[in-house]
Amino acid sequence: MSLFARLFGDRVELPPALENRINAWREIKPASEQVLLADATFVVVDVETSGLDPRRDRLLAIGACLLSEGRLWSGAGFERIIFQTETSSKDNILIHGIAPGEQSGGIPPEQALVEFFEFARKHVLVAYHAQFDRTVIDRATRAVLGTHLPYSWLDLADLAPALFPEARLPHGSLDDWLYRFGIHVVSRHRAMDDVLATGELMLILLNQAKKRGLETVGQLLAEAEAQQHSHI
């Protein structure tokens, strides 16, 4: 049995209504990288998992929020806790705070993922250390829905030091950057709280990007990618 099957079971046979919704999402055109930053919509994302290995541990929750027009639309955020047949360890629960009752009372993963895709449409996804979030969501998507993630991701762990080299935080943590800019977090490692904090950091970086002469989404992605390659 494959690792995916052990973690998620065989691909779920979707009810026709969910199948229609995922097919409708597939028809959405990806956002253009030529869109001006002033006109762009981003989706800030954070996941909580049963451990620190994105290739093995289970997806417990997804949080997301739209960022557009120079504003984080926190009132229309997205958060889903995903049903678990067995709860994560006590040590793990102390980190993310998702209680056993919340885990056993979560919604089916296929429903959570379809709802997330409908929320995110095909805007650029933003996260801190985005490869972790990307790997976890992509694994679940392939295992449960039998499809892949056609999203562009913007990693603020690369973008922040690229735009603020004077901070001397080339490998800084999210907490390092939140402290530098005085961004308060209600509860670290709760998906929605981390999303809002990351979104505030993104607003600061967008303002700095404009000062640096960056105009389009593609230029912003290229800036982050160049920073990433400079440390390989």
KELUM-255759 format. One record per residue (C-alpha): x, y, z; residue in one letter. Coordinates in steps of 0.02 Angstrom, whole numbers, plus 32768, in hexadecimal, padded with zeros to 4 digits. Example, Ala and Ser with C-alpha at 12.3 -4.5 7.8 and 13.67 -1.06 7.14 Angstrom:
BEGIN
82677F1F8186A
82AC7FCB8165S
END
This chain:
BEGIN
800080008000M
804280AC7FD3S
806E81308054L
7FDF819C8012F
7F65810D8028A
7FA180EE80DAR
7F8D81A48108L
7EEE81D080ACF
7EA4812D806AG
7E81810F7FB3D
7E4781A17F49R
7D9B81D17F86V
7D0B81B27F0EE
7CC582627F0DL
7C0B82827F12P
7BD082CB7E6BP
7BB883777EB8A
7C6D837F7EF5L
7CAC83357E51E
7C5283BF7DF2N
7C9C84437E64R
7D4F84057E4EI
7D3483FC7D91N
7CF584B07D92A
7D9084E47DF4W
7E00848E7D74R
7DB685007CEEE
7DEC859F7D48I
7E7E85F47CF0K
7F1B86117D59P
7F3C86C57D8AA
7FB2871D7D12S
805F874C7D51E
805187EC7CEBQ
7FCC88317D61V
800288D07DB8L
802088BE7E73L
7F9E89447E92A
7F1C88D97E39D
7F54882D7E73A
7EFC87B87EEBT
7F6487457F58F
7F2D86B97FCBV
7F9186AB806CV
7F9785F680A8V
7FCC85948141D
7FB684DC816CV
7FBF847C820EE
7FFD83CA820BT
80168334827DS
80D3834C8278G
816483A68225L
817F83338190D
8117837380FDP
813082D1809DR
80EC82608125R
808182BF81A3D
7FC682DD8195R
7F6F837D8164L
7F0783B781FAL
7ECC846581C8A
7ED584E7813EI
7EC685A2815BG
7EC2862680D2A
7E9686DC80B5C
7E87874A801BL
7EFD87DD8007L
7ED288607F84S
7EC2891C7F6CE
7F4689367FF2G
7EDA88E08073R
7ECF883A80CEL
7E19880280C8W
7E1887AE8172S
7D5B87B48182G
7D4C873C80F0A
7DD386C28124G
7DD486068109F
7DF78582818DE
7DD184C8818AR
7E0084428207I
7E0C839881B3I
7DC382F881F9F
7E4282818244Q
7E2581C98267T
7EA781D882F1E
7EDD82778347T
7F8F82B88343S
800482A783D7S
7FF3830D8477K
809683688451D
8055839383A4N
7FB083D383EAI
800E84468461L
805A849A83C8I
7FC184B9835BH
7F3884B183E0G
7EC0844A8377I
7E6D83E083FDA
7E44832783E4P
7D8B835083DBG
7DAB83CE8351E
7E11835082EFQ
7D8F82C582FES
7D06834282D5G
7D5A838C823CG
7D168386818CI
7D4983048109P
7DED832E80B1P
7DA0832C8004E
7D1F83AD8039Q
7DA2841B808DA
7E1384187FF5L
7D89843E7F78V
7D4F84CF7FE4E
7E02850F7FF2F
7E19850A7F35F
7D7585667F1BE
7DAE85EA7F97F
7E5C85FD7F4CA
7E2185ED7E97R
7ECA85F47E3EK
7F1A868D7E8CH
7FCF868A7EC4V
7FDF86347F6EL
804C86867FF2V
809D86328088A
8138863880F5Y
81A685A280CAH
8127857E8044A
817384D9800FQ
8132848980AFF
807E84C38092D
8089849A7FD9R
80C783E97FF6T
804483C2807AV
7FB184058015I
7FF083B67F74D
8002830B7FC7R
7F528312800AA
7F0F834F7F64T
7F6082C57F00R
7F2C823F7F7CA
7E7982767F99V
7E4782CC7EF7L
7EBF827E7E7CG
7EF883267E39T
7F8A839D7E4FH
7F9E84507E88L
7FB184C87DF2P
7FDC855C7E61Y
806B85D77E65S
80B085ED7F15W
810786857F5DL
817B865D7FEFD
818E86EE8068L
8226869980B4A
827C86C78010D
8223876A7FEAL
823E87BE8093A
82FD87B78093P
82FF87E67FDBA
829F88867FFCL
82ED88AE80A6F
83A38875809BP
83D088F58121E
83708889819FA
83FC88078190R
83808778819EL
83A9870E8104P
836C8672815EH
82F886C581DBG
825F86708221S
81AF86B48213L
81BD86E682CAD
825B874982A2D
820087AF821EW
816487C78286L
81CF88098314Y
822F887D82A0R
818F88D08262F
813088C88307G
80A9885582C4I
80418807834EH
800187558342V
7F6C871E83ABV
7FA0866783AES
80378626834DR
8020858082F5H
7F64859182E7R
7F478594822BA
7ED9862E8220M
7F418694829BD
7FE0866B823CD
7F89869A8199V
7F5A874681DAL
800A8766821CA
8058872B8178T
7FDD8798811AG
80138832817BE
80C7880A8150L
809487F88099M
804688A6809BL
80E988EF80DBI
814B88938054L
80D488CD7FCBL
80ED89818001N
81AA89697FFEQ
81A189137F54A
814B89AB7F0AK
81D28A1B7F53K
825389AA7F00R
81FD89C17E57G
81AC89157E49L
810889247DECE
80C488787DC0T
80A287D27E14V
812487817DA3G
81AA87FB7DDCQ
818087D67E92L
818C871B7E75L
823287337E1AA
827787997EABE
824F870E7F26A
829486887EB1E
833786E77E99A
834C86F27F56Q
832D86387F66Q
83B0860D7EE3H
842F86837F32S
843486107FCBH
843B85687F72I
END
